[in-house]
Amino acid sequence: MPLVQITMLAGRTADQKRKIAKGITNVLVEEAGARREGIVIAFHEVSKESYASGGELMSDKGSNPQPK
C-alpha cells in the first residue's frame, strides 16, 4: 500500500488537490503496479510563516515566490 505525503503551502483548491491525487495515483498504478484502491495520499498544508526555502520564510519572499 503506497502512502504518498505531500507538503505544500496552503491555498490549493479541492479541485487542484483532486487532480494531483488522480495524477499521482495513475502514475503509481501504471509505473509501479500498485492497486488503485490501496494508494493513500495525504496533503499537509502549511502557512507561509511555517515554511522556509533557502533559509528564508516563504512569507518573507513575497506573494509569488519563484525558484532560483
HUDAPE-V586639 format. One record per residue. N is the residue number from 1. PSI is psi in degrees with one decimal (999 if undefined). Layout:
N/PSI + N/PSI
This chain:
1/103.6 + 2/136.6 + 3/117.3 + 4/125.4 + 5/127.1 + 6/120.1 + 7/125.7 + 8/164.8 + 9/143.7 + 10/152.0 + 11/-8.3 + 12/147.3 + 13/164.8 + 14/-36.9 + 15/-40.9 + 16/-44.6 + 17/-37.7 + 18/-45.0 + 19/-40.2 + 20/-47.4 + 21/-42.7 + 22/-43.6 + 23/-45.0 + 24/-41.9 + 25/-45.6 + 26/-42.3 + 27/-44.6 + 28/-36.0 + 29/-48.8 + 30/-40.6 + 31/-26.4 + 32/-4.9 + 33/20.7 + 34/152.2 + 35/127.0 + 36/-45.4 + 37/-10.9 + 38/-3.5 + 39/128.7 + 40/131.2 + 41/128.0 + 42/126.9 + 43/125.4 + 44/110.9 + 45/135.4 + 46/153.5 + 47/162.5 + 48/-24.1 + 49/-14.2 + 50/16.3 + 51/129.7 + 52/148.7 + 53/131.6 + 54/26.8 + 55/6.8 + 56/137.7 + 57/143.3 + 58/-31.8 + 59/-22.4 + 60/-9.3 + 61/-5.0 + 62/179.7 + 63/-26.7 + 64/77.6 + 65/138.3 + 66/137.4 + 67/145.3 + 68/999
